[in-house]
């Protein structure tokens, strides 16, 4: 039995920008893996200052006028996080086995099926020399959780030098990757989310830090967040040809997730996982057939078999029974629990006001919005301070935000240089254009509403840390945006880290709304509602639209059939409620499809 693998099978995904910016410092010494975003270097500089001062170390600012400042900020912060984690872990590891101690908390939180947990239970029952031997064994085989970093591939604007020239390899995403590669993190991974960025993937070739140290051994691993098997195969092959192994494909629900939501064409999570389950060996071999020749071509020794590929899943998981289905039937290697951890201050960084909004949130408070300037749908909590601030600007006749960070600048509709669609400049120009366009009133109002819903995410998703640590990111801009998944409305209790892990492993459930639908049924509902909205808001559909929507319906119906088979095999807890949910939303899909066929 192996004991020194990652102690927990779940991870805490990246959430927003600030909400998990220091989560590894909070949880990694307990063996829990988590991810942080490394794009926003102003937030990172603020966090450097906070933790240097908390550690009683000398803080030396890295100023914007300094050469290579952005890479240096990120690298130094990651090294600082790593030092904090290692220090806390060593302190925990040497603490006494007594009630309430950190080392006891570490072992109590482990899953019951863990080999280390079994040894811990033996230790509790042992006496004398046997107890001493078991104590030594436990201390030796403890390990911290991994420190993962997330790079959203679409956030990749070019940056310029003092004379205005574009910096080579100095774009946002490339700079973040370089900073991570230069850091001293080990037992770590970089996560690429939001699709393939060839420039970024090509840049990976420059760093030997991602090379295998031996079979299945990497100092720094590559993880790709994907929506389906085809995406995994395409991106995995692209990197394999460059001699880069993808150690994990992290599947996320298209709509039942926090933050940006990348809807599939009606492909539901269950059938997607089924395809990974049936084709995992095929995937490994396809990647290996390209990877092995690539590393041999650059003079390295090849391997006899593929490195392991982990398949993990996240998005809407809410009960131990759902997690067990994912492990037991689909055979996933791990799960991501994000949104529920927003109500766990021991793990995430959420300011008190926003935490209370989350705790009190109801079904209609989380919406699939168009708030993101990237033009991607965005799960969003209403009535936050950022929501109120945006509305106040609209009411004053001055919509749009000041654009100070410029990470999401992408639009060149009116300007030579890209600007952000949430900015005052863009919204003023776009409103003037729409006013002259002569659109039908309903279409005009929809476009105006979509435009005015755009929000400054760079600041909004960063400010929670600034409020908590009493250091503003940008002076006089302190409104908070938060982007939980729809699952947040089922939780109303602030939880400790131990309570949350006990809930995840089914030892003691947190109070959850008894009417909460199964994660698969909820995702089906979200897709039906999404499709209805798409159809409603398409004013002059063409045959291609009708064909696409019909295919969408067929994919949803295939998903329902898959889920019915799960229920027939007695794999679903609360089977009656599950089947009732399937029946309800299947009827809605059939109604939509009939309407399309009658056009």
C-alpha angles and dihedrals in degrees: 000000000000116000107173100068120107102306095223129048094210127072134197108240125218111278122196111312105285103029094077099020091117101017093117089059089053101045114012094086087061090058095258119137119219141168134228132193116245101187102091104071095178089061089045091052089052090051091049089056093047097050096040088055093043089052091048089240125138111266114213111186119231101218127210093241091060120099116263089000096155096054091043092052093051095044093048093048092051090050089049091051090049093051091050093049094047092047093049092045094051090048091049092046092055096044121112123267095243134125112290096010122137094246091052089050089052093055096039091057094053118106114263093240092058115115089224091053090054090052089048091055089049089050091053090056097041130095139199119348094357090056092049091050092050091048090053090048093051094050091048095051099045117112135180124244121263124269108224128185126208125215115187100214095210092060096080114121119164117252127213137218128236093281094047098258117141109255112238110242087356101118119125097259096039091048091050091050092049090049091052093046091052093050122099094238117135129175081042144123142200115226119208112203136179100040140295122329106186093196091054094043091049090051090059088073090072095066124076089188088088095054120111115261089200137326107328092351122120133162089207122016132203120233123183123200109219140177098211147000095267091056090050092050095048096046094039092052092047090057096038089060086060093050094256118133121212105218096188140021110205110203116205128190110255095229110002093076141087125262121004113017118209104195118209123217089271095299107147127215096249097057090042090054090046090057092051090047093053097040104037094108090045090052093051092049093047091054094042093053088062099032100054096053090045095056091042090052090060092051102264127130113258128229131245095227139011120283111248117277115208121209114205132173138206140170126096100357107154112158139044089241091058090048091049090053089054092049099037105040105023094035096224117172096222147352136228120227109190120144098045089057090063084078092052109083090185088068109028139038110238122150118241097251094051091043089058091049090053092048093052097040119131135196097281095044095077112064136179092240138183091227096121117096087212090075091242121124113260131202104228140179113230126222096035119142089258090052090052093045092051091050092049090055090051091049090052090053092247106103123178135055133265105259106223104147101039097197093132099044106134111132124101097168093117105011139051092227115057116259133188120262089221092058125106090237095056096041093051092051094044094049089052090050093048092049089059097041097087094224123168109268096250093050092044092052092048092053092047092049091049091050096048092047090068111112136191101257097173091069099024094056092044103047099079090073091046091054094045094049095036095237115115118224091211121010115254092005107099106138116130129223118191129189113199124168118252088261091078092080090067093062125069104160128087105232137204120232091254092050090050095050090046088053092049092051095041096245094122122356123224115233104276127180104271089218092058108131122227112274091249093051091047092052090050089052092050091051093049091051091046092052093048090053093048091052093045093050096048102091102185107025118192126207090266090059092051091049091049093049092047090052088049089055092048091052090051091050090050087053091052090052090051092051092049089058090053090053092048089055090054091243094131126080114218088025096178094055090045093053092045089054092049091050093050096051094038088058089051091052092049090051091052091047093050089051091052093049091052094056 
